[in-house]
Amino acid sequence: MKKYTSFAVLFVALLSGCTKTEIQEVPADQGNTLQIRFDNQYGDQDFELKRRYAHQATDQSAEANLEIAFDRLRYWVSNIKLISSAGEEVAIPDAYYLIEETGEVVVQHLTTANIYPATKRDELIIRNVPTGNYTGVKFSIGVDSKYNDNITLTAGELGLLKGMGFSDGWMWFTSYIFQKLDAQMYMGNEEKSLRWDSGSNALFQGAEKTVKFPNMVTLDQTKGLNVDFKVDVQQLLSTAANPWVDNMISQSRPEMMVKFRDALLHKAIVLAEVKNGTAN
């Protein structure tokens, strides 16, 4: 069962500095820049919060034709590694990054109205990556057990005051939510909420994605590296044959959390482009 705790004091500190996220730089001696982008779309349409999108459920039931308007999409990208031309993995230290597209969130526990502002964060800029020739990239969705078992530890963007400690249930009592999708669904005159959360140490096993580049690319002081992914939010809905029926996913449904994770990793996130960019 999901448990929550009050984060009133923590959220006051969060609000004072949440408009811009600082990316921790990799401690190396080269000034090379790796830019990774996760561009949200819905099929072949631009992705916008609150916009109604048509969805055809696959179970052929009476509830098969839906409209869905999304409220928020959030997930952790972690353990980023570049794959060198020699087959070696170059790990980015402290690589824990929160990707999110969310509207305003009202903090209910405070005595006066406070709001976590609408945020769209789809780009990572990582500096001082070692010079090399690279053929691919690896990353995971979620947080490994070292930090998931002790949320007081900090690394990268992990921590209570880094976009995690507010009252819409984005943080569980003892561990992180790895990915979250909230929406409102419409069928005729009926309306229903969709709330899909996932996260557990067991779920982190198998949460890694390996992406091969079409061609080898060079990263050095004169050439930055841009890796762009398309994220098709419509593919996340394939988690359930009918989201209207399976509208709630949490730790009480581990088999659905696996499907939710796999829909993001293996269906939604697709490599769009790899190219050299500016070095700073």
Buried (B, 14 or more C-beta within 10 A) or exposed (E): EEEEEEBBEBBEEBBEEBEEBEEBBBEBEBBBBBBBBBBBBBEEEEBEBEEBBEBEBEEEEEBBEBBBBBBBBBBBBBBBBBBBEEEEEBEBEBBBBBBBBBBEBEBEBBEEEBBBEEBBBBBBEBBBBBBBEBBBBBBBBBBBBEBBEEBEEBBBBBBBBBBBBBBBBBBBEEBBBBBBBBBBBBBEEEEBEBBBBBBBBEBBEEBBBEBEBEEEBEBBEEBBBBBBBBBBBBBBBBBBBBBBEBBEBBBEBBEBBBBBBBBBBEBBBEBBEBEBBEBE
